Amino acid sequence: MAGHSKWSTIKHKKGAADAARGKLFAKLLRQVEVAAREGGGDPDMNPTLRTMYQKARDASVPLDTIERAIKRGTGELEGVSYEQVTYEGYGPGGVAVMVDALTDNRNRTGAEVRSIFTKHGGSMAEPGAVAWQFERKGVVLVDRSVEEDDLMLVALDAGAEDIADDGEAWRVTTGPTDLHAVRSALEEAGIAVTSSDLAMVPTSTVAIDEAEAARKVLKLVDALDDNDDVQDVYGNFDIPDDVLEAIEA
């Protein structure tokens, strides 16, 4: 898991750069809007909206902008109707890839995602072909400066399943329904949370030890992530830290 989870941390850094040009904001607001449409506009009564609301706040999306997205979702303001679609496929080296999208045109998005897989040495798969290799979990990132014992005491008591060292952050894994409770407990204990989200976590991983092979996989992930309709990309690859560092360099 080390390489995969470290890539998640790298993606979080990339998110900060995306925010500068507004791309990340647009994706987050779409997630907020859909959550409000499907479960109502009250975050206290809609756990998915609460998670997406917090995710947007973590990325510094302005509060009034988030509130407008909620109103578009509940129908108080006019907006586009988005549909949730999940695509499955295989990347270079046989890695399993899952792509979560929100789209107003399923045919367009499906064609674009298929094209990206093909151009980067991968292929689309039938629904269910790779989904069994992932589990939905809550993932909380905490600054690495926090003492592990302090974090463990609070997180496990609040219901966390696991705590791992991601190099620049601690990764706290929870059950999907425990994400909010664990985050709240950490913040109440004075432990600063970098981000929290629901994610598809692989149950096993494929090791990619060569830089060229790893580069191909990451190019596919980047290309998928750059699509406006794609919200999240998950893979079961495990790239060692030294290979990731060589690629970044």
C-alpha positions in Angstrom: 0.0 0.0 0.0 2.9 2.4 0.6 3.3 3.5 -3.0 -0.4 3.7 -3.7 -1.1 5.7 -0.6 1.9 8.0 -1.2 0.5 8.7 -4.6 -2.7 9.8 -2.9 -0.6 12.3 -1.0 1.1 13.5 -4.2 -2.4 13.9 -5.7 -3.3 16.0 -2.7 -0.4 18.3 -3.5 -1.4 18.4 -7.1 -4.9 19.4 -5.9 -3.4 22.6 -4.5 -2.0 23.5 -7.9 -5.3 22.6 -9.5 -7.1 25.0 -7.1 -5.1 27.9 -8.4 -6.8 27.6 -11.8 -10.2 26.6 -10.5 -10.3 23.1 -11.9 -10.4 21.4 -8.5 -13.0 23.9 -7.2 -15.3 23.0 -10.1 -15.0 19.3 -9.4 -15.6 19.7 -5.7 -18.7 21.9 -6.2 -20.1 19.3 -8.6 -19.8 16.7 -5.8 -21.5 19.0 -3.3 -24.3 19.7 -5.8 -25.0 16.0 -6.5 -24.8 15.1 -2.8 -27.4 17.8 -2.0 -29.7 16.7 -4.8 -29.6 13.1 -3.7 -29.8 13.4 0.1 -31.1 17.0 0.8 -29.3 20.2 1.6 -28.8 19.8 5.4 -25.2 18.5 6.1 -26.3 17.3 9.5 -28.9 15.0 7.9 -26.9 14.1 4.8 -23.6 12.3 5.6 -22.4 12.4 2.0 -23.1 16.1 1.7 -21.3 16.6 5.0 -18.2 14.8 3.7 -18.2 16.7 0.4 -18.8 20.0 2.2 -15.8 19.4 4.4 -13.7 18.3 1.4 -14.5 21.6 -0.3 -13.7 23.6 2.8 -10.4 21.8 3.2 -9.5 22.9 -0.4 -10.4 26.5 0.6 -13.5 26.8 -1.6 -15.4 29.9 -0.5 -18.3 29.3 1.8 -20.8 31.2 -0.3 -19.8 29.3 -3.4 -20.4 26.0 -1.6 -23.8 27.2 -0.4 -24.8 28.1 -4.0 -23.9 24.6 -5.1 -26.1 23.2 -2.4 -29.0 25.4 -3.5 -28.5 24.2 -7.1 -28.6 20.6 -5.9 -31.8 21.2 -3.9 -33.4 23.1 -6.8 -33.5 26.5 -5.1 -31.2 27.7 -7.9 -31.1 26.6 -11.5 -28.3 24.1 -12.4 -27.2 21.2 -14.6 -28.3 17.7 -13.7 -25.3 15.4 -13.2 -25.3 11.6 -13.1 -22.9 9.5 -11.2 -21.0 6.9 -13.3 -18.2 4.5 -12.3 -15.8 3.2 -15.0 -13.5 0.2 -14.5 -10.4 -0.8 -16.4 -6.9 -2.0 -16.5 -3.8 0.1 -16.8 -0.2 -0.8 -18.0 1.2 -3.8 -16.1 -2.3 -5.1 -15.4 -3.1 -2.7 -12.6 -6.8 -2.3 -11.7 -8.3 1.2 -12.1 -11.6 2.6 -11.0 -12.8 6.0 -12.2 -15.7 7.9 -10.5 -17.3 10.6 -12.7 -20.2 13.1 -12.6 -21.5 13.9 -16.0 -24.4 15.6 -17.8 -23.7 13.4 -20.9 -22.9 9.7 -20.1 -22.1 8.9 -23.8 -19.5 11.7 -24.1 -17.8 10.9 -20.8 -17.7 7.2 -21.5 -16.1 7.8 -24.9 -13.5 10.2 -23.4 -12.6 7.8 -20.6 -12.3 4.9 -23.0 -10.0 6.9 -25.3 -7.8 7.9 -22.4 -7.4 4.3 -21.3 -6.5 3.3 -24.9 -4.0 6.1 -25.5 -2.1 5.2 -22.3 -1.8 1.5 -22.8 -4.8 0.4 -20.9 -8.3 -0.9 -21.6 -11.9 -0.5 -20.3 -13.4 -3.4 -18.5 -17.0 -4.6 -17.9 -18.7 -3.4 -14.7 -17.7 -5.5 -11.7 -14.5 -6.7 -13.4 -12.2 -4.9 -11.0 -14.5 -3.4 -8.4 -14.2 -6.5 -6.2 -10.5 -5.6 -5.7 -11.5 -2.4 -3.8 -13.4 -1.5 -0.6 -15.0 1.9 0.2 -13.3 3.4 3.2 -13.0 6.8 4.9 -9.4 8.2 4.7 -8.2 11.0 7.0 -4.8 12.6 6.4 -3.1 14.1 9.4 0.1 16.2 9.5 3.2 14.0 10.1 4.3 16.3 13.0 1.6 14.7 15.2 3.0 12.1 17.6 1.9 8.6 16.5 0.9 7.5 20.0 -1.3 10.6 20.5 -2.9 10.1 17.1 -3.5 6.4 17.7 -5.0 7.0 21.1 -7.7 9.3 19.8 -8.3 7.8 16.4 -8.7 4.2 17.5 -10.9 5.2 20.4 -13.2 7.0 17.9 -13.5 4.0 15.7 -10.6 4.2 13.2 -9.5 0.9 11.6 -5.9 1.6 10.8 -3.1 4.2 11.0 -0.2 4.2 8.5 2.8 6.4 7.8 2.5 8.0 4.4 5.9 9.8 4.7 4.6 13.3 4.8 1.3 12.5 6.5 -0.4 10.0 8.7 -3.2 8.1 6.9 -6.1 7.1 9.2 -8.5 4.6 7.6 -12.1 4.3 8.8 -15.3 2.5 7.9 -17.4 4.7 5.5 -19.9 5.6 8.2 -17.2 6.4 10.8 -15.3 9.1 8.8 -17.1 12.1 10.3 -16.9 10.8 13.9 -13.1 10.1 13.6 -12.4 13.4 12.0 -14.5 15.2 14.7 -12.7 13.4 17.5 -9.3 14.3 16.1 -10.2 18.0 15.8 -11.7 18.1 19.3 -8.4 16.6 20.6 -6.5 19.5 18.9 -5.1 17.3 16.1 -5.1 19.2 12.8 -6.6 17.3 9.9 -5.2 17.9 6.4 -8.1 16.3 4.5 -10.8 13.7 4.8 -12.7 11.8 2.1 -14.4 8.6 1.1 -12.1 6.5 -1.2 -12.0 3.1 -2.9 -9.0 1.4 -1.2 -7.5 -1.7 -2.9 -7.6 -4.9 -0.9 -4.3 -6.1 -2.5 -1.8 -4.3 -4.7 0.3 -4.9 -7.8 4.0 -4.0 -7.3 5.6 -1.8 -9.9 9.3 -1.6 -9.3 10.6 -0.1 -12.6 10.5 3.6 -13.2 9.4 3.4 -16.8 6.5 1.1 -16.0 5.5 3.3 -13.0 5.6 6.4 -15.2 3.2 4.8 -17.7 0.7 4.0 -14.9 0.9 7.5 -13.4 0.5 9.1 -16.9 -2.8 7.2 -17.2 -3.9 8.3 -13.8 -3.0 11.9 -14.5 -4.8 11.9 -17.9 -8.0 10.4 -16.3 -7.8 12.9 -13.4 -7.5 15.8 -15.9 -10.8 15.0 -17.5 -13.4 17.6 -16.3 -16.0 15.0 -15.6 -13.7 12.7 -13.6 -13.9 13.2 -9.9 -11.6 10.5 -8.5 -9.2 7.8 -9.9 -8.2 4.8 -7.8 -5.6 2.1 -8.6 -4.2 -1.0 -6.9 -0.6 -0.2 -7.8 2.2 -0.2 -5.3 5.2 1.9 -6.4 8.2 2.0 -4.0 9.2 5.4 -2.6 12.5 5.4 -4.3 10.8 4.9 -7.7 8.3 7.6 -7.0 11.1 10.0 -6.0 13.0 9.2 -9.2 9.9 10.0 -11.3 9.2 13.2 -9.4 12.9 14.3 -10.0 
